[in-house]
Amino acid sequence: MFFQIESSCPRTGARTGLLNTPHGSIRTPVFMPLATQGSVKALDPGDLKAIGAAMLLGNAYHLYLRPGMEVIRTFGGLHRFMGWEGPLLTDSGGFQVFSLGHMRRVSDEGVLFRSHIDGSEHFLTPELSIEIQETLGADIIMAFDECAPFEADPPAIREAMERTHRWAERSLRRHTRNDQALFGIVQGGTSAELRTESAEILKAMDFPGYAIGGLSVGEPKGLMYAISKHTAAMLPPDKPRYLMGVGSPEDLVECISHGIDMFDCALPTRTARNGGLLTPKGRINIRNARFKNEEGPVDPDCDCYTCRTFSAAYVHHLFRCEELLAYRLTTIHNLRFVIRLMDRIRAAITDGTFPEFKEHFMATYRPTDEEVRSTQKRKWREGREDRESEEDEWRA
């Protein structure tokens, strides 16, 4: 992997760069759609190529459980298995294990957890996480880490951070493939002091790139912005910076101004499947009755297949009828919206107008109310916990 800064904004920390990988070059800042289980939900590789997706993100935890490493090994890696020829990044599985809650137990050695699929017991260590990711064959892989919840007390956050450092060292020792770049992950919750300490320790390990983990897990947006900005400033300027799990349009614009180069998030695809469509003025709900007779596209200025081909009334109709095509069309639109936004941001940084671009975007784009957003996220988590409880009862 080779990373080169191409331009920067003297009035902010925003920058553009070129990230070279064995499977192609990527212009940064870049947004990576989630192909958690080897697939971006509702889309195929042709769709992703058409909307301009440059790099996808797979997940070691999910692919380890299903279909399993023997199947992936038979195909020579995840690229061939999923039919994607472009660059791939795989997460270590640390966040997914963290999200299992009562179904996992953490120790210095690793994490003992029960599969959310069938309840089978597994022990995931930094060494096994790297082995899985080397089998998957992604261009960029992540060190195994522990993500402390936002509500954790300071001693627990420090403990998770220090364990992340020990696991980072073990991940480095286990890593053998020189055609993969292994990134370290900075932890430390919402403490600027701990984030500084974590960044300094990981910088000494000399990873080729660094991720900022443990944000967007329940903390207020303003706090997330402040900590991501502080942490980015602590990281080497000549290496890529990756803010994990952040992808709301307003978050992308803000955090790019902090010098972040890479992003991933389920938000564009998950909201699409629930009828939430991104537009220059904010998110709309295509299920609403006002779209029943709307002859124009969802967004007249959008060049995606959905907006070029179908009316908003038709997409509304698909959701009312629960047609599967609704998920494909809305996912195409939302991902194209985000990818076009990244294109425009890179152009603005290059031509020196990014501060004006940011000011105009923030003035015209209406974010989802933070209280509403928190409520939606809480309901989603509660729903998942309820499903897990039902699965536990069924297994028992």
C-alpha positions in Angstrom: 0.0 0.0 0.0 1.2 3.5 -0.8 -0.5 6.7 0.3 0.3 10.2 -1.1 -1.3 13.5 -0.2 -2.3 15.4 -3.3 -3.8 18.6 -2.0 -4.9 20.2 1.2 -7.0 23.1 2.5 -5.0 25.7 4.3 -8.0 27.0 6.2 -9.1 23.5 7.5 -7.5 20.1 7.9 -9.2 18.7 4.8 -7.0 16.9 2.3 -7.1 14.8 -0.8 -4.9 11.8 -1.5 -4.2 8.7 -3.6 -4.3 5.4 -1.9 -2.7 2.6 -4.0 -3.6 -1.0 -3.2 -3.0 -4.3 -4.9 -6.5 -4.2 -6.4 -6.5 -0.6 -7.5 -6.0 3.1 -6.6 -8.5 5.0 -4.5 -9.0 8.8 -4.3 -9.5 10.0 -0.8 -11.5 11.1 1.1 -13.4 7.9 0.4 -16.6 6.3 1.7 -16.7 2.5 1.8 -20.1 0.8 1.5 -20.5 -2.1 3.9 -20.3 -5.6 2.4 -20.5 -7.1 5.8 -21.2 -10.7 4.7 -19.5 -10.4 1.3 -22.4 -8.4 -0.1 -23.7 -4.9 -0.1 -27.3 -5.6 0.7 -29.6 -5.5 -2.3 -26.8 -4.7 -4.8 -24.5 -6.7 -7.0 -20.9 -5.8 -8.1 -22.2 -4.3 -11.3 -24.5 -1.9 -9.4 -21.6 -0.9 -7.2 -19.3 -0.2 -10.1 -22.0 1.9 -11.8 -22.5 4.1 -8.8 -18.7 4.7 -8.4 -18.0 2.6 -5.3 -14.2 2.5 -5.0 -13.7 0.3 -2.0 -15.9 -2.1 0.0 -15.7 -3.2 3.6 -16.2 -6.8 4.7 -16.3 -8.2 8.2 -14.1 -10.9 9.6 -16.6 -11.9 12.4 -19.5 -12.5 10.1 -17.5 -14.3 7.3 -15.7 -16.5 9.9 -19.1 -17.7 11.1 -20.7 -18.0 7.7 -19.7 -19.3 5.2 -16.5 -20.1 7.1 -12.8 -19.9 6.2 -12.6 -23.2 4.4 -15.1 -22.0 1.8 -13.4 -18.7 1.4 -10.0 -20.5 1.1 -11.4 -22.7 -1.7 -12.0 -19.6 -3.7 -8.6 -18.1 -3.0 -10.0 -15.2 -1.0 -13.0 -12.9 -0.6 -12.5 -11.0 -3.9 -13.2 -14.0 -6.1 -15.8 -15.4 -3.8 -18.0 -12.2 -4.0 -17.1 -11.3 -7.5 -15.5 -7.9 -6.6 -12.3 -6.9 -8.4 -11.7 -3.6 -6.6 -10.0 -2.9 -3.2 -11.4 -4.4 0.0 -11.0 -3.6 3.7 -11.9 -6.0 6.4 -12.8 -5.1 10.0 -11.3 -7.3 12.7 -14.6 -8.3 14.3 -13.8 -6.4 17.5 -16.8 -4.1 17.2 -19.2 -7.0 16.3 -18.1 -8.9 19.3 -18.5 -5.8 21.5 -22.1 -5.4 20.2 -23.0 -9.0 21.3 -23.4 -7.8 24.9 -24.4 -10.6 27.2 -23.2 -13.2 24.6 -19.5 -12.5 25.1 -16.8 -12.5 27.7 -13.6 -10.5 27.3 -10.1 -11.4 28.8 -6.6 -10.4 27.9 -6.2 -13.6 25.9 -9.2 -12.9 23.7 -13.0 -12.9 23.5 -15.2 -15.9 24.2 -18.5 -15.5 22.5 -21.6 -17.3 21.3 -22.6 -17.0 17.7 -25.6 -14.9 17.0 -26.5 -17.5 14.3 -26.7 -20.8 16.1 -25.4 -20.2 19.7 -22.1 -22.1 19.1 -19.2 -21.1 21.2 -16.0 -19.5 19.7 -12.8 -17.9 21.1 -11.6 -15.0 19.0 -8.0 -13.8 19.6 -5.9 -11.2 17.9 -4.0 -14.0 16.2 -7.1 -15.7 14.9 -8.6 -12.4 13.7 -5.4 -11.7 11.6 -5.4 -15.3 10.3 -9.1 -14.9 9.2 -8.3 -11.6 7.5 -5.2 -13.0 5.8 -7.4 -15.8 4.4 -10.0 -13.3 3.3 -7.2 -11.5 1.4 -8.4 -7.9 1.8 -6.1 -5.1 0.8 -6.4 -3.4 4.2 -7.0 -5.3 7.4 -7.5 -4.1 11.0 -5.8 -5.0 14.3 -8.1 -6.6 16.8 -9.4 -4.1 19.4 -11.8 -3.7 22.2 -14.4 -1.0 21.9 -15.7 0.3 25.3 -19.4 1.5 25.3 -20.0 5.2 25.6 -21.5 4.8 29.1 -18.5 2.9 30.5 -16.7 4.4 33.5 -13.2 5.8 33.1 -11.4 2.8 34.5 -13.2 0.5 32.1 -12.4 2.8 29.1 -8.7 2.8 30.1 -8.7 -1.0 30.5 -10.2 -1.5 27.1 -7.7 1.0 25.6 -4.7 -0.7 27.2 -6.0 -4.1 26.1 -6.3 -2.8 22.5 -2.6 -1.8 22.6 -1.6 -5.2 23.7 -3.8 -6.8 21.1 -2.3 -4.4 18.5 1.2 -5.7 19.3 0.0 -9.3 19.0 -1.8 -8.5 15.7 1.5 -7.1 14.3 3.5 -10.2 15.3 1.0 -12.5 13.7 0.7 -10.6 10.4 2.6 -12.2 7.6 1.3 -11.1 4.3 3.2 -8.2 2.7 0.4 -7.5 0.2 -1.9 -6.4 3.0 -1.7 -3.2 5.0 -2.5 -3.7 8.7 -4.0 -0.6 10.4 -3.9 0.1 14.1 -7.0 1.4 15.9 -6.9 4.3 18.4 -9.3 3.9 21.4 -9.9 5.9 24.5 -13.6 6.8 24.6 -14.4 10.5 24.7 -11.3 11.4 26.8 -8.9 13.6 24.9 -6.1 12.6 27.3 -6.6 8.8 26.6 -6.9 9.4 22.9 -3.6 11.2 22.9 -2.0 8.4 24.9 -3.4 5.7 22.6 -2.3 7.6 19.5 1.3 8.0 20.8 1.6 4.3 21.7 0.2 3.1 18.4 2.4 5.5 16.4 5.4 3.9 18.0 4.3 0.6 16.5 4.6 2.2 13.0 1.4 0.9 11.4 1.0 2.0 7.7 -2.4 3.5 8.6 -4.5 4.4 11.6 -8.2 4.1 12.4 -10.2 6.0 15.1 -12.5 3.5 16.7 -15.0 3.7 19.5 -16.9 6.8 18.3 -20.5 7.0 17.0 -21.5 4.6 19.7 -24.0 6.8 21.5 -22.2 10.0 22.3 -23.5 13.4 21.2 -22.4 14.5 17.8 -20.6 17.6 19.1 -18.5 15.4 21.3 -17.8 12.9 18.5 -16.6 15.8 16.3 -14.3 17.2 19.0 -12.7 13.8 19.8 -12.3 12.8 16.2 -10.6 16.2 15.4 -8.4 15.9 18.4 -7.3 12.4 17.6 -6.8 13.0 13.9 -4.3 15.8 14.8 -2.3 13.3 16.9 -1.9 10.9 13.9 1.0 10.9 11.4 0.1 13.4 8.6 1.7 11.1 5.9 -0.5 8.1 6.6 -4.2 7.4 6.0 -6.7 8.2 8.8 -9.9 6.1 9.0 -12.9 7.1 11.1 -14.8 3.9 11.7 -18.6 3.7 11.6 -19.3 7.3 10.7 -21.3 8.1 7.5 -24.1 10.7 7.9 -23.7 13.3 5.2 -23.2 16.1 7.7 -20.7 14.0 9.6 -18.7 13.3 6.5 -18.4 17.0 5.6 -17.5 18.0 9.2 -15.0 15.2 9.8 -13.2 15.6 6.4 -12.4 19.1 7.6 -10.5 17.4 10.5 -8.3 15.6 8.1 -10.0 12.2 8.0 -9.4 10.2 4.8 -11.6 7.1 5.0 -15.1 6.4 6.3 -17.6 3.5 6.5 -21.2 3.3 7.8 -24.4 1.3 7.5 -26.5 4.4 7.6 -27.0 5.0 3.8 -28.0 1.4 3.1 -30.0 0.7 6.3 -32.0 3.9 6.0 -32.6 3.1 2.3 -34.2 -0.2 3.2 -36.5 1.6 5.6 -37.6 4.2 3.0 -35.2 7.0 4.1 -33.7 8.7 1.1 -30.9 11.3 1.1 -31.3 14.5 -0.8 -29.4 17.9 -0.8 -31.9 19.3 1.7 -31.9 16.3 4.1 -33.5 12.9 4.5 -37.0 12.2 3.2 -39.3 9.3 3.9 -40.5 7.9 0.5 -43.3 6.1 2.3 -45.1 9.3 3.1 -48.4 9.9 1.3 -47.1 13.1 -0.3 -45.1 11.0 -2.8 -48.1 9.0 -4.0 -48.6 11.1 -7.2 -45.1 12.6 -7.5 -44.2 12.4 -11.2 -40.6 13.7 -10.8 -37.7 11.7 -9.5 -36.6 11.5 -5.8 -33.9 14.1 -6.6 -34.0 16.0 -9.9 -30.2 16.7 -9.7 -29.2 13.1 -9.0 -27.6 11.0 -11.8 -28.2 7.6 -10.2 -30.1 4.9 -12.1 -33.1 5.2 -9.8 -33.6 9.0 -10.3 -32.8 8.7 -14.1 -35.4 6.0 -14.6 -38.2 6.1 -12.1 -40.6 8.5 -10.5 -40.8 9.1 -6.7 -44.4 7.8 -7.0 -43.2 4.5 -8.4 -40.6 4.1 -5.6 -43.3 5.0 -3.1 -45.6 2.4 -4.6 -42.9 -0.3 -4.3 -42.6 0.3 -0.6 -46.3 0.3 -0.1 -46.5 -3.1 -1.9 -43.4 -4.4 -0.1 -41.7 -5.2 -3.4 -38.1 -6.2 -3.1 -37.1 -3.9 -6.0 -37.7 -1.0 -3.5 -34.6 -1.9 -1.5 -32.3 -2.1 -4.6 -33.5 1.3 -6.0 -33.3 3.2 -2.7 -29.9 1.7 -1.9 -28.5 2.7 -5.3 -29.8 6.2 -4.7 -28.4 6.6 -1.2 -24.9 5.2 -2.0 -24.7 7.3 -5.1 -25.7 10.4 -3.1 -22.8 9.8 -0.7 -20.3 8.9 -3.4 -21.2 12.1 -5.3 -20.8 14.1 -2.1 -17.3 12.7 -1.7 -16.5 13.6 -5.3 -17.7 17.2 -4.8 -15.7 17.4 -1.5 -12.5 16.3 -3.2 -13.1 18.8 -6.0 -13.7 21.6 -3.5 -10.5 20.8 -1.6 -8.5 20.6 -4.8 -9.7 24.0 -6.1 -9.4 25.7 -2.7 -13.2 26.3 -2.1 -13.8 23.6 0.6 -14.6 26.1 3.4 -17.3 27.7 1.2 -18.6 24.3 0.2 -18.8 23.2 3.8 -20.6 26.4 4.8 -23.2 26.1 2.0 -23.8 22.4 2.7 -24.3 22.9 6.4 -26.7 25.8 5.7 -28.9 23.8 3.2 -28.7 20.2 4.5 -31.1 19.5 7.3 -29.7 16.7 9.5 -32.0 14.3 11.3 -32.8 15.7 14.8 -30.3 14.3 17.2 -33.0 13.2 19.8 -34.9 11.4 17.0 -31.7 9.8 15.8 -30.8 8.6 19.3 -34.3 7.2 19.7 -34.1 5.4 16.4 -30.8 3.9 17.3 -32.0 2.8 20.7 -35.1 1.1 19.2 -32.9 -0.6 16.7 -30.6 -1.9 19.4 -33.5 -2.9 21.6 -35.0 -4.8 18.7 -31.8 -6.6 18.2 -31.5 -7.5 21.9 -35.1 -8.8 21.8 -34.3 -10.9 18.8 -31.2 -12.3 20.5 -33.2 -13.1 23.6 -35.8 -15.0 21.5 -33.0 -16.9 19.8 -31.5 -17.8 23.2 -34.8 -19.1 24.4 -35.3 -21.1 21.2 -31.8 -22.7 21.5 -32.5 -23.5 25.2 
